[in-house]
Amino acid sequence: MTDENDFDVLVLGGGISGLTTAWQLKTGGASVGLLESAESVGGCTRTERRDGFLLEKGPFNVMVRDPSFEDLLGDFSEDLSIVPASATAKKRYIYRGGRLLAVPTNPVSLMTTPMLSAGAKCRLLSGLVASGRSGDTEATIEQAATRRFGREVADTMISAVISGVFAGDIARLSLPACFPSAGRVDAAARSLLGYGLASAFRSKRDGGARRKRRWRGLVSIDGGLGALTAAIGQRLGDDLMRGTRAEAFRATASGFEVDARCTDGSTRVFRCRRLVLASSAAEAGRLLEPVVPQAQPMTDLIESASLVVLNLGFRKGDIGHPLDGFGFLVPRNEPDFPLMGCLFADSVFPHHAPPENRLLRVFIGGARDPNAITYSDDKLVRTAESALGDLLHVTGHPVLVDVCRYDAAIPQYHVGHAEKIKQLRAAVAQQENLHLVGNYLEGVSLNDCVRLATQTAHGLLRKEHHESITAPSPDSATATHATHRRDSPNGTRDTVDARPLGSPAVRARR
Ligand SMILES: Cc1cc2nc3c(=O)[nH]c(=O)nc-3n(C[C@H](O)[C@H](O)[C@H](O)COP(=O)(O)OP(=O)(O)OC[C@H]3O[C@@H](n4cnc5c(N)ncnc54)[C@H](O)[C@@H]3O)c2cc1C
């Protein structure tokens, strides 16, 4: 680095996407700076401890599916303790006709559940065996689910599950964009039962060659998911600049200049060779507008759902329901019920509430009620209390209330999303050394954000290494190499041999 405002790579946005990108670059030997507009890191990921409760205001758990997330947790294993979800969490409820009905998990419970009519059950079973007729057009989740399992299953079970992930409308969400592997199976018009059996056989056959998973299923962290983002921020040290908002950037002969405004009102100009935008789609569009004018109309097309998360703590004796499960979700064929769903937080992670209390996490808004974030705290709490009262046999008022609003926070992968992202990426690629990460690109879950951020960082390290050996500088023979070992997504060991981006050779080219 030539001065404290110069970096090889600058990352704009300190949510999980930006933090992971910066962390991977730093461990790969890069000189990296991360600008975060807020005073704390984490973006959507917000945890607070209050009165013995552990309040997850944003994400609640992670389904660890990708080796890059395992590696990230592994990097912080000395600072953080991973907590698996309790066995109780396997039971899930759906709200139906004023009652909570357990989601069937085996053929017997499926045949006996009052959640579906006899006709719907037969249709669901035949849909599992039959090959689906899939057309050429990109299917919505509603179209694929109705074609495969029938209207009642789509309206009741599928709409509820999807609202728990995307807070969205299955009539508009794209199956291949939201769930790429399900989209591939559907497009191949294969029988789901046949596919399931073939996958089980393949996984048994390849079991020995696969990388051993350290964590399975849902996990959290002893101090909440905010402890992970805080730990990454801490290890980034002075490379993380909190309270520093990127206002604009421009391309220069040697890379980019970024104008930033700090919370104390001061301004700074940063210089970098490579720039990674790790904000929401809307903010990326705003920042890109002067440099890649075609980008903003594309990011404007990506809608995002708003929602409110209420954490409500109760005295144990004030809730008559055993809360024996993960929680419940509400299907779209229950339009008069005002909640999207409710998680039984301490049933999943007992450390989220003191022993004498229970903690409920209530969701209001999404496609069900897009205006919910404009309601007063009082109205939101009253709505939740009246909806939960009879359902969970609640006899007292909450002893703890926390209301957290998320405005346009969950990108909606509507039909055409993949094409929009393809065009956006093509436009951005015209600016060499400009990159995008974030939850509007290749998956909204923490796992997906970490996967994309890790791939992007490793790609940058490889690119840098390639450039440093194909464009030798006078001192390149003596410049040191950082060799960083990583497990690649396919489970094999992958060596990222990267010359430190701040090495003399790199500085000479600035
Ligand atoms: C209520 C809720 C519950 C969720 N539950 C789960 C869950 O249980 N499990 C799961 O896997 N996923 C969950 N998700 C999804 C997941 O949490 C998000 O998709 C993910 O955290 C997004 O991370 P990100 O870094 O891409 O974006 P963000 O978290 O939005 O971070 C973007 C960051 O960029 C900063 N920024 C923006 N503009 C600038 C600028 N100009 N200059 C500097 N900084 C800037 C922002 O301040 C912010 O910190 C949930 C999401 C929400 C909203």
The ligand as a MOL file (V3000), in Angstrom:
LIG
                    3D

  0  0  0     0  0            999 V3000
M  V30 BEGIN CTAB
M  V30 COUNTS 53 58 0 0 0
M  V30 BEGIN ATOM
M  V30 1 C -35.4710 -10.9940 8.4810 0
M  V30 2 C -34.5360 -11.8920 7.7180 0
M  V30 3 C -34.3740 -13.2060 8.1220 0
M  V30 4 C -33.4970 -14.0390 7.4270 0
M  V30 5 N -33.3130 -15.3280 7.8770 0
M  V30 6 C -32.3530 -16.0860 7.3060 0
M  V30 7 C -32.0070 -17.3320 7.8880 0
M  V30 8 O -32.5430 -17.7370 8.9220 0
M  V30 9 N -31.0270 -18.0700 7.2670 0
M  V30 10 C -30.3940 -17.6370 6.1400 0
M  V30 11 O -29.5210 -18.3560 5.6270 0
M  V30 12 N -30.6970 -16.4410 5.5770 0
M  V30 13 C -31.6360 -15.6500 6.1390 0
M  V30 14 N -31.9290 -14.4210 5.6160 0
M  V30 15 C -31.2100 -13.9800 4.3980 0
M  V30 16 C -29.7980 -13.4740 4.7010 0
M  V30 17 O -29.7190 -13.0300 6.0260 0
M  V30 18 C -29.4250 -12.3100 3.7800 0
M  V30 19 O -29.7010 -12.6360 2.4430 0
M  V30 20 C -27.9290 -11.9810 3.9140 0
M  V30 21 O -27.6200 -11.7010 5.2610 0
M  V30 22 C -27.5670 -10.8080 3.0240 0
M  V30 23 O -26.2140 -10.4750 3.2170 0
M  V30 24 P -25.4900 -9.4180 2.2800 0
M  V30 25 O -24.1420 -9.1810 2.8430 0
M  V30 26 O -25.5750 -9.8410 0.8610 0
M  V30 27 O -26.3770 -8.0770 2.3890 0
M  V30 28 P -26.6710 -7.1820 3.6590 0
M  V30 29 O -26.7490 -7.9820 4.8910 0
M  V30 30 O -27.8440 -6.3510 3.2810 0
M  V30 31 O -25.3810 -6.2450 3.7770 0
M  V30 32 C -25.1360 -5.1570 2.9230 0
M  V30 33 C -24.2620 -4.1780 3.7160 0
M  V30 34 O -23.8220 -3.1400 2.8380 0
M  V30 35 C -23.8190 -1.9240 3.5660 0
M  V30 36 N -23.8730 -0.8410 2.5910 0
M  V30 37 C -24.8850 -0.5740 1.7200 0
M  V30 38 N -24.5620 0.4820 0.9610 0
M  V30 39 C -23.3190 0.8620 1.3250 0
M  V30 40 C -22.4510 1.9090 0.8690 0
M  V30 41 N -22.7980 2.7620 -0.0850 0
M  V30 42 N -21.2450 2.0370 1.4760 0
M  V30 43 C -20.8750 1.1980 2.4660 0
M  V30 44 N -21.6730 0.2080 2.9380 0
M  V30 45 C -22.8770 0.0440 2.3590 0
M  V30 46 C -25.0620 -2.0300 4.4450 0
M  V30 47 O -25.0080 -1.1370 5.5410 0
M  V30 48 C -24.9950 -3.4930 4.8690 0
M  V30 49 O -24.2610 -3.6510 6.0500 0
M  V30 50 C -32.7870 -13.5560 6.2910 0
M  V30 51 C -32.9660 -12.2280 5.8760 0
M  V30 52 C -33.8160 -11.3960 6.5850 0
M  V30 53 C -33.9730 -9.9610 6.1550 0
M  V30 END ATOM
M  V30 BEGIN BOND
M  V30 1 1 1 2
M  V30 2 1 2 3
M  V30 3 2 2 52
M  V30 4 2 3 4
M  V30 5 1 4 5
M  V30 6 1 4 50
M  V30 7 2 5 6
M  V30 8 1 6 7
M  V30 9 1 6 13
M  V30 10 2 7 8
M  V30 11 1 7 9
M  V30 12 1 9 10
M  V30 13 2 10 11
M  V30 14 1 10 12
M  V30 15 2 12 13
M  V30 16 1 13 14
M  V30 17 1 14 15
M  V30 18 1 14 50
M  V30 19 1 15 16
M  V30 20 1 16 17
M  V30 21 1 16 18
M  V30 22 1 18 19
M  V30 23 1 18 20
M  V30 24 1 20 21
M  V30 25 1 20 22
M  V30 26 1 22 23
M  V30 27 1 23 24
M  V30 28 2 24 25
M  V30 29 1 24 26
M  V30 30 1 24 27
M  V30 31 1 27 28
M  V30 32 2 28 29
M  V30 33 1 28 30
M  V30 34 1 28 31
M  V30 35 1 31 32
M  V30 36 1 32 33
M  V30 37 1 33 34
M  V30 38 1 33 48
M  V30 39 1 34 35
M  V30 40 1 35 36
M  V30 41 1 35 46
M  V30 42 1 36 37
M  V30 43 1 36 45
M  V30 44 2 37 38
M  V30 45 1 38 39
M  V30 46 1 39 40
M  V30 47 2 39 45
M  V30 48 1 40 41
M  V30 49 2 40 42
M  V30 50 1 42 43
M  V30 51 2 43 44
M  V30 52 1 44 45
M  V30 53 1 46 47
M  V30 54 1 46 48
M  V30 55 1 48 49
M  V30 56 2 50 51
M  V30 57 1 51 52
M  V30 58 1 52 53
M  V30 END BOND
M  V30 END CTAB
M  END
